[in-house]
Amino acid sequence: MFSSSYMLSLTTFVYLGAAALYLVYWIFHIEKLGVVATVCTAAGLLLQTAGIGMRWYESYELGYGHAPLSNLYESLVFFAWVTVLVYLIIEFKTKRRIIGAFATPFACLAMAYASFSPDVQDTIQPLIPALQSNWLIAHVITCFLGYASFAVGCGLGFMYLAKGNSSGGGGMLAQLPELKVLDDLMHQTIVFGFLWLTVGIITGAVWANQAWGTYWSWDPKETWSLITWFVYAIALHVRFVRGWSGRRIAYLCIIGFVSVIFTYFGVNFLLSGLHSYGSA
């Protein structure tokens, strides 16, 4: 019987194949390859879902019995899973498979780092006391719904800038969705991610009060989560109040996701605090 680690490592290669297929589809515009890329991505999502479920089962077999959301490895896996889910919903809604060439690499890179980096341990371990709370699931799921949406939004931002810099002729860039479509999608992903990140910060505060007796302690992870929240709050504010759109929002999508990356990785590896053990 395959272990969860094996299944999740295999998912890495499935997503890599999907990203490659989307790229070839974009370059050569072969419709059948686009269909295969979508099927490959969906198959990877199903395989990863099975791997996550098996890892949850394995934790009970070991006597730990907790959701696989408690360490860097598990959070990377979940980030990739949600990113692919968000992307597939957007593809189903827009019928624009080219977006996959910019979205699936985020999931592939997250899975590759989780599966093959020596800095990430994939062993199942018991929860430390601070993580033994039902708020763990609520906090991680809501935060990573936001993170995944911002990852897709970042990809859309790169697409917008690439499309905007094209001369208007033929070629690969001409095949990208229209600027208006990309602008609307960037806005939608920001709104969706911002709402979930807000809920994630709130659930994190409630959990912190339960674990440490205070709702907010200006821990580095908390501080950078708030910085990320403000970046996207500014993006929404300037769009609604000042009418910003297009290129400026694209830059804010990219800047915001850089802040997400630092909140996720930089705090874990560069700064010490109450969240140093965690990943959400």
C-alpha positions in Angstrom: 0.0 0.0 0.0 1.4 3.4 -1.0 2.2 5.8 1.8 0.9 9.4 1.9 4.4 10.8 1.3 4.8 8.7 -1.8 1.4 9.8 -3.2 2.1 13.4 -2.4 5.6 13.2 -4.0 3.9 11.7 -7.1 1.6 14.6 -7.1 4.6 16.9 -7.6 5.3 15.3 -10.9 1.7 15.4 -12.0 1.6 19.1 -11.4 4.9 19.5 -13.2 3.5 17.7 -16.1 0.3 19.8 -16.0 2.4 23.1 -15.9 4.5 21.9 -18.9 1.3 21.0 -20.8 -0.2 24.4 -20.2 3.0 26.0 -21.3 3.1 24.0 -24.5 -0.6 24.7 -25.1 0.1 28.4 -24.7 3.1 28.3 -27.1 1.6 26.2 -29.8 -2.1 26.8 -29.1 -3.1 23.1 -29.6 -6.5 22.8 -28.1 -6.2 19.1 -27.3 -3.1 19.7 -25.2 -5.1 22.3 -23.2 -7.7 19.6 -22.5 -5.1 17.1 -21.4 -3.5 19.8 -19.2 -6.8 20.4 -17.4 -7.4 16.6 -17.0 -3.9 16.2 -15.7 -4.4 19.1 -13.2 -7.7 17.6 -12.0 -6.1 14.2 -11.7 -3.3 15.7 -9.6 -5.9 17.4 -7.3 -7.6 14.0 -6.8 -4.4 12.2 -6.1 -3.3 14.9 -3.7 -6.7 14.8 -2.0 -6.2 11.1 -1.5 -2.7 11.7 -0.2 -3.9 14.2 2.4 -6.7 11.9 3.5 -4.2 9.0 3.8 -1.8 11.2 5.9 -4.7 12.1 8.2 -5.5 8.4 8.6 -1.8 7.6 9.2 -1.7 10.1 12.0 -4.5 8.1 13.7 -2.6 4.9 13.1 0.4 6.4 14.9 -1.8 7.5 17.8 -1.6 11.2 17.1 -4.9 11.7 15.3 -4.7 15.3 14.0 -5.5 17.0 10.7 -2.5 17.2 8.4 -2.1 21.0 8.8 0.4 21.4 11.6 3.9 21.8 10.1 5.7 23.3 7.2 5.4 20.2 5.0 1.7 19.8 5.6 1.0 23.5 5.1 2.9 23.5 1.8 0.9 20.5 0.6 -2.3 22.2 1.6 -1.3 25.5 -0.1 -0.7 23.6 -3.3 -4.0 21.8 -3.0 -6.0 25.0 -2.5 -4.1 26.8 -5.2 -5.0 24.2 -7.8 -8.6 24.1 -6.5 -8.9 27.9 -6.9 -7.3 27.8 -10.3 -9.6 25.0 -11.6 -12.7 27.0 -10.5 -11.4 30.0 -12.4 -10.7 27.9 -15.5 -14.2 26.4 -15.3 -15.7 29.9 -15.0 -13.6 31.6 -17.7 -12.7 28.8 -20.0 -9.2 30.4 -20.3 -6.8 27.5 -20.0 -3.8 29.7 -20.7 -4.1 31.0 -17.1 -2.9 27.5 -16.0 0.6 28.3 -17.4 0.9 31.0 -14.8 -1.1 29.4 -11.9 0.0 25.7 -11.8 3.7 26.5 -11.3 3.0 27.9 -7.8 1.5 24.5 -6.8 4.3 22.6 -8.5 7.0 24.6 -6.7 5.2 24.3 -3.3 5.0 20.5 -3.7 8.6 20.2 -5.0 9.9 22.2 -2.0 7.8 20.1 0.4 8.8 16.8 -1.1 12.5 17.3 -1.9 13.9 20.1 0.3 16.2 18.9 3.1 14.8 21.7 5.2 11.3 20.2 5.2 10.6 17.0 7.2 7.6 14.9 6.1 7.4 12.7 9.2 4.1 12.8 11.1 4.7 14.1 14.6 2.4 14.7 17.6 1.0 18.2 18.1 2.7 20.4 20.6 0.3 21.7 23.3 -0.2 25.1 21.6 -1.5 23.4 18.4 -3.9 21.1 20.2 -6.9 23.1 19.4 -9.9 22.9 17.1 -9.0 26.5 16.0 -6.0 25.0 14.2 -8.1 23.7 11.3 -10.2 26.9 11.0 -7.2 29.2 11.1 -5.0 27.3 8.6 -7.8 26.6 6.1 -9.0 30.2 6.1 -5.5 31.7 5.9 -4.5 29.3 3.0 -7.6 30.0 1.1 -6.4 33.6 1.1 -2.8 32.7 0.3 -3.9 30.5 -2.6 -6.1 33.1 -4.1 -3.3 35.6 -3.8 -0.9 33.2 -5.6 -3.3 33.0 -8.5 -3.8 36.7 -8.4 0.0 37.1 -8.7 0.0 34.9 -11.7 -2.7 37.1 -13.2 -0.7 40.2 -12.4 2.2 38.8 -14.4 -0.1 38.0 -17.2 -1.5 41.5 -17.2 1.9 43.1 -17.3 3.1 40.8 -20.1 -0.1 41.4 -22.1 0.1 45.2 -21.5 3.7 45.3 -22.7 2.9 43.5 -26.0 2.9 45.6 -29.1 -0.6 44.4 -30.1 0.7 42.0 -32.8 0.6 38.3 -32.9 2.6 35.7 -31.0 2.3 34.2 -27.6 1.3 37.4 -25.7 -1.6 38.0 -28.1 -3.1 34.7 -27.0 -3.4 35.9 -23.4 -6.9 36.9 -22.2 -8.0 40.5 -22.8 -6.7 43.1 -20.4 -10.3 43.7 -19.1 -10.8 40.0 -18.3 -7.4 39.9 -16.5 -8.2 43.1 -14.6 -11.6 41.7 -13.4 -10.0 38.4 -12.4 -7.3 40.2 -10.4 -9.9 42.1 -8.6 -12.0 39.0 -7.8 -9.0 37.0 -6.5 -8.0 39.9 -4.3 -11.5 40.3 -2.8 -11.8 36.5 -2.3 -8.4 36.2 -0.7 -8.8 39.3 1.4 -12.0 38.1 2.9 -10.5 34.7 3.8 -7.3 36.3 5.1 -9.4 38.5 7.4 -11.2 35.5 8.8 -7.9 33.8 9.2 -6.4 36.6 11.2 -9.5 36.7 13.4 -9.5 33.0 14.0 -5.8 33.2 14.7 -6.4 35.9 17.3 -9.0 33.8 19.1 -6.7 30.8 19.0 -3.8 32.9 20.4 -6.0 34.0 23.3 -6.9 30.4 24.0 -3.2 29.2 23.8 -1.3 32.2 25.2 -3.8 34.3 27.0 -3.7 37.3 24.6 -5.4 38.0 21.3 -2.4 39.9 19.8 1.2 39.9 20.9 2.9 41.5 17.9 4.7 38.3 17.2 6.6 38.5 13.8 4.1 36.2 12.1 1.2 38.2 13.4 2.9 41.5 12.4 3.6 40.3 8.8 0.2 38.9 8.4 -1.2 42.3 9.3 1.2 43.9 6.8 0.0 41.6 4.1 -3.6 42.4 5.1 -2.9 46.1 4.7 -1.3 45.6 1.3 -4.4 44.0 -0.1 -6.6 46.4 1.8 -4.8 49.3 0.1 -5.3 47.5 -3.3 -9.1 47.3 -2.7 -9.2 50.9 -1.3 -7.5 52.5 -4.2 -9.6 50.5 -6.7 -12.9 51.5 -5.0 -12.1 55.0 -4.0 -9.6 56.2 -6.6 -10.6 53.9 -9.5 -7.2 52.2 -9.9 -7.2 49.3 -12.2 -4.9 47.5 -14.7 -1.2 47.8 -14.3 -1.2 49.4 -10.9 -3.4 46.7 -9.5 -1.2 44.1 -11.2 1.9 45.5 -9.4 0.0 45.4 -6.1 -1.0 41.7 -6.7 2.7 40.9 -7.1 3.8 43.0 -4.1 1.1 41.5 -2.0 2.2 38.0 -2.8 5.8 38.8 -2.0 4.5 39.9 1.4 2.7 36.5 1.6 5.9 34.6 0.9 7.8 36.5 3.5 5.0 36.0 6.0 5.1 32.3 5.2 8.8 31.6 4.8 10.7 34.6 6.0 9.2 34.6 9.5 9.8 30.9 9.9 13.4 31.0 8.9 14.7 34.5 9.6 12.7 35.7 12.6 12.0 34.0 15.9 8.7 34.1 17.7 5.7 32.2 19.0 5.0 30.9 15.5 8.5 29.7 14.7 7.4 26.1 14.9 4.4 26.7 12.7 3.6 27.6 9.2 0.3 29.5 9.1 
